[in-house]
């Protein structure tokens, strides 16, 4: 299959590489240099998103935020320009970014009107999951369209679920980010408390891993907090954006998300202190600043 891939960052590059390794012809576009892992394949670099979408059967986007996706789809030299005059029929656009569910529904409608199909398929699993092709992929699409592109998802992930129609994949991702953020905050509070009380946080974590408090967050991010390894797998700045989507959606839906708001404020403390580029496990630093005590 001829695949377009727009956005070759930390996540996008390894995802695209898996598709190339599976034998698909890639047409790519990125704002910066094409990563070496993609340049060494048969991938063809295109001048803009319009060229990508003209050449590809399926165009995949993996971008930072809602405005980025909107610009690539509908801006100057965007994807939609390739579908004018009925050229969108039979084409599929797959957005694997994490963006607004409400905006996603609007994007899908506009592309449908040009004859193209749309799938929102945000992912969870971070850089590690992208490299290992073990991402969780949450999809919103027509079932027939989903089945058409599912073989591509199977080259990039393991847990692939069609949740519902357009927008439902993004809604699921927002829910995922709420759960992850609150779990990181819970682990951080527990380790700050234990460390300030004089207990060895590494041994506290080890003990908790054998009980009901055990979780993937305690296992992976708890270790990062203890070892002080905050090189980004998923940056605080990006998680801030996702929690912003959650709170924006909550306002529109008339739903209260008090714990989500609290986690967002802890991330804001980190960002205000120059830590937006650190891994989201560094949320513990906000609590450490307030406690005048570092987990160690």
Wavefront OBJ file of the C-alpha trace (Angstrom):
o trace
v 0.000 0.000 0.000
v 1.169 3.547 -0.695
v 1.218 5.289 2.683
v 1.635 8.973 3.429
v 3.151 9.859 6.793
v 3.229 13.436 8.060
v 5.102 14.084 11.304
v 8.330 12.167 11.912
v 9.106 13.088 15.493
v 9.872 10.946 18.529
v 6.750 8.861 17.969
v 6.162 9.237 14.248
v 9.597 8.125 13.033
v 9.571 4.620 14.568
v 5.905 4.150 13.633
v 6.651 5.025 10.014
v 9.703 2.760 10.026
v 7.556 -0.233 10.999
v 5.347 0.423 7.976
v 8.379 0.691 5.694
v 9.807 -2.532 7.115
v 6.492 -4.227 6.340
v 6.971 -3.393 2.662
v 4.728 -0.357 2.291
v 5.894 2.506 0.106
v 6.092 5.692 2.185
v 5.597 9.288 1.081
v 6.644 11.550 3.943
v 6.613 15.173 4.977
v 8.114 16.711 8.094
v 9.039 20.227 9.197
v 12.604 19.241 10.070
v 15.099 16.856 8.513
v 13.911 13.366 7.691
v 15.315 11.065 10.412
v 18.065 8.703 9.304
v 15.910 5.684 10.148
v 13.420 6.833 7.494
v 15.926 8.258 4.995
v 17.592 4.857 4.701
v 14.336 3.267 3.506
v 12.641 3.731 0.133
v 10.548 6.581 1.586
v 10.032 9.530 -0.749
v 10.169 12.994 0.789
v 7.392 15.299 -0.425
v 7.398 19.082 -0.527
v 4.115 19.447 1.342
v 1.070 17.646 2.690
v -0.859 18.076 -0.560
v 1.767 16.095 -2.455
v 1.718 13.372 0.187
v -2.058 12.992 0.016
v -2.080 12.919 -3.791
v 0.387 10.037 -3.904
v -0.875 7.991 -0.940
v -3.907 5.756 -0.522
v -3.797 6.320 3.229
v -2.340 9.480 4.756
v -1.295 9.258 8.415
v -0.659 12.301 10.592
v 1.270 12.203 13.882
v 1.468 15.785 15.146
v 1.713 17.616 18.490
v -1.639 19.397 18.871
v -5.031 20.296 17.377
v -3.855 23.454 15.543
v -1.017 21.478 13.944
v -3.412 18.865 12.605
v -5.830 21.516 11.365
v -3.027 23.331 9.528
v -1.760 20.148 7.868
v -5.249 19.066 6.839
v -6.795 22.364 5.778
v -4.060 24.986 5.588
v -2.068 26.127 2.571
v -0.675 23.081 0.737
v -2.680 20.858 3.099
v -4.119 17.395 2.702
v -7.605 18.619 1.774
v -6.249 20.422 -1.287
v -5.374 17.024 -2.780
v -9.017 15.921 -2.575
v -10.625 18.744 -4.534
v -12.660 17.927 -7.632
v -13.643 14.491 -6.387
v -10.050 13.259 -5.931
v -10.764 12.316 -2.312
v -12.883 9.302 -3.211
v -11.238 6.122 -1.968
v -8.649 7.982 0.099
v -8.303 7.609 3.867
v -6.881 10.080 6.380
v -5.735 8.585 9.687
v -4.885 11.007 12.471
v -2.806 9.322 15.181
v -2.112 12.558 17.068
v -3.756 13.317 20.418
v -6.111 16.222 19.789
v -9.556 17.613 20.615
v -12.421 15.126 20.159
v -14.753 17.997 19.180
v -12.341 19.302 16.540
v -11.842 15.740 15.284
v -15.541 15.398 14.498
v -15.420 18.660 12.540
v -12.298 17.565 10.634
v -13.905 14.243 9.727
v -17.045 15.950 8.440
v -15.075 18.312 6.201
v -12.999 15.503 4.705
v -16.051 13.289 4.248
v -17.593 16.088 2.200
v -14.562 15.852 -0.100
v -15.125 12.106 -0.495
v -12.354 10.909 1.824
v -12.754 8.669 4.862
v -11.372 9.604 8.266
v -10.064 7.614 11.201
v -8.992 9.094 14.515
v -6.508 6.675 16.044
v -4.533 8.214 18.927
v -2.009 6.010 20.663
v -0.694 5.233 24.116
v 2.634 3.665 24.968
v 5.106 6.476 24.425
v 8.414 6.289 22.605
v 9.100 2.816 23.982
v 5.823 1.499 22.591
v 6.392 3.215 19.255
v 9.810 1.611 18.873
v 8.577 -1.812 19.998
v 5.430 -1.680 17.828
v 3.427 -2.343 20.984
v 1.262 0.788 21.066
v -2.315 0.797 22.261
v -4.391 2.297 19.438
v -7.861 3.727 20.140
v -9.941 4.211 17.015
v -12.968 6.209 15.973
v -14.213 5.353 12.472
v -16.743 3.634 10.295
v -16.226 -0.105 10.819
v -15.501 -0.853 7.148
v -12.880 1.910 7.009
v -11.343 0.651 10.245
v -11.020 -2.863 8.820
v -9.295 -1.463 5.751
v -6.549 0.249 7.760
v -6.332 -2.215 10.662
v -3.458 -4.155 9.031
v -1.409 -0.946 9.197
v -2.205 -0.525 12.884
v -1.097 -4.117 13.490
v 2.404 -3.144 12.317
v 2.551 -0.360 14.914
v 0.627 -1.658 17.916
v -0.786 -4.603 19.841
v -3.997 -3.499 21.558
v -6.144 -2.093 18.741
v -9.763 -1.206 19.493
v -12.527 0.341 17.421
v -14.318 2.324 20.117
v -17.000 3.927 17.960
v -17.442 6.697 15.401
v -15.224 9.659 14.595
v -14.142 11.448 17.772
v -14.544 8.418 20.022
v -10.894 7.430 19.607
v -9.794 10.866 20.759
v -12.274 10.783 23.645
v -10.746 7.475 24.748
v -7.246 8.956 24.587
v -8.286 11.896 26.763
v -9.720 9.407 29.284
v -6.436 7.489 29.152
v -4.449 10.647 29.872
v -6.671 11.484 32.844
v -6.022 8.058 34.358
v -2.280 8.184 33.696
v -1.900 11.689 35.149
v -3.812 10.868 38.321
v -1.802 7.675 38.808
v 1.475 9.559 38.383
v 0.303 12.140 40.932
v -0.717 9.379 43.363
v 2.627 7.583 43.092
v 4.481 10.884 43.441
v 2.562 11.868 46.582
v 3.138 8.431 48.128
v 6.881 8.484 47.487
v 7.317 12.072 48.677
v 5.400 11.208 51.848
v 7.407 8.021 52.455
v 10.743 9.685 51.773
v 9.982 12.722 53.954
v 8.985 10.347 56.764
v 12.443 8.764 56.575
v 11.661 5.535 54.733
v 13.712 4.342 51.764
v 11.469 5.185 48.760
v 13.039 2.440 46.642
v 12.117 -0.181 49.237
v 8.674 1.354 49.753
v 8.059 1.061 46.018
v 9.304 -2.532 46.042
v 6.934 -3.426 48.872
v 3.959 -1.751 47.221
v 4.588 -3.593 43.949
v 3.479 -6.788 45.706
v 0.151 -5.406 46.932
v -3.107 -3.872 45.731
v -1.352 -0.564 44.995
v 0.739 -2.215 42.281
v 0.429 -0.593 38.861
v 2.367 -0.024 35.673
v 2.840 3.609 36.750
v 4.301 2.570 40.114
v 6.557 0.089 38.339
v 7.928 2.336 35.596
v 7.431 5.932 36.709
v 7.944 5.165 40.374
v 11.380 3.837 39.469
v 12.086 6.980 37.463
v 11.182 9.129 40.460
v 13.525 7.166 42.711
v 16.371 6.984 40.199
v 15.856 10.608 39.024
v 15.742 9.555 35.371
v 13.470 12.130 33.751
v 14.672 11.983 30.142
v 11.455 12.313 28.158
v 9.498 9.329 27.023
v 6.371 11.514 27.107
v 6.960 15.154 27.930
v 5.166 17.112 30.633
v 4.322 19.771 28.043
v 2.421 17.258 25.916
v 0.588 15.791 28.897
v -0.357 19.328 29.919
v -1.915 19.742 26.486
v -3.914 16.526 26.907
v -5.220 17.531 30.315
v -6.166 20.879 28.804
v -8.278 18.971 26.276
v -9.900 17.083 29.145
v -10.757 20.251 31.044
v -11.961 22.020 27.907
v -14.226 19.067 27.118
v -15.450 18.974 30.701
v -16.540 22.610 30.470
v -18.391 21.936 27.227
v -20.083 18.849 28.688
v -20.841 20.378 32.095
v -18.717 17.777 33.892
v -16.499 18.416 36.933
v -13.007 16.868 36.859
v -11.455 18.130 40.109
v -8.629 15.581 40.318
v -7.693 16.189 36.688
v -7.531 19.924 37.393
v -5.219 19.254 40.340
v -2.869 17.128 38.244
v -2.858 19.818 35.567
v -1.800 22.386 38.174
v 1.085 20.164 39.334
v 2.284 19.943 35.737
v 1.955 23.717 35.467
v 4.259 24.080 38.490
v 6.825 21.947 36.660
v 6.426 23.930 33.432
v 6.779 27.235 35.290
v 10.072 25.965 36.676
v 11.496 25.049 33.282
v 10.620 21.362 33.314
v 8.036 21.119 30.508
v 10.524 19.115 28.441
v 11.035 16.432 31.093
v 9.211 13.125 31.241
v 5.778 13.343 32.858
v 7.051 11.270 35.783
v 8.865 14.498 36.754
v 5.498 15.713 38.052
v 6.970 14.536 41.368
v 9.221 17.607 41.233
v 6.212 19.878 41.836
v 5.415 18.030 45.042
v 9.070 18.033 46.060
v 9.226 21.802 45.634
v 6.199 22.229 47.894
v 7.631 19.813 50.463
v 11.182 21.198 50.294
v 12.250 17.594 50.059
v 13.520 15.460 47.190
v 12.665 11.773 46.873
v 16.015 10.019 47.276
l 1 2 3 4 5 6 7 8 9 10 11 12 13 14 15 16 17 18 19 20 21 22 23 24 25 26 27 28 29 30 31 32 33 34 35 36 37 38 39 40 41 42 43 44 45 46 47 48 49 50 51 52 53 54 55 56 57 58 59 60 61 62 63 64 65 66 67 68 69 70 71 72 73 74 75 76 77 78 79 80 81 82 83 84 85 86 87 88 89 90 91 92 93 94 95 96 97 98 99 100 101 102 103 104 105 106 107 108 109 110 111 112 113 114 115 116 117 118 119 120 121 122 123 124 125 126 127 128 129 130 131 132 133 134 135 136 137 138 139 140 141 142 143 144 145 146 147 148 149 150 151 152 153 154 155 156 157 158 159 160 161 162 163 164 165 166 167 168 169 170 171 172 173 174 175 176 177 178 179 180 181 182 183 184 185 186 187 188 189 190 191 192 193 194 195 196 197 198 199 200 201 202 203 204 205 206 207 208 209 210 211 212 213 214 215 216 217 218 219 220 221 222 223 224 225 226 227 228 229 230 231 232 233 234 235 236 237 238 239 240 241 242 243 244 245 246 247 248 249 250 251 252 253 254 255 256 257 258 259 260 261 262 263 264 265 266 267 268 269 270 271 272 273 274 275 276 277 278 279 280 281 282 283 284 285 286 287 288 289 290 291 292 293 294 295 296
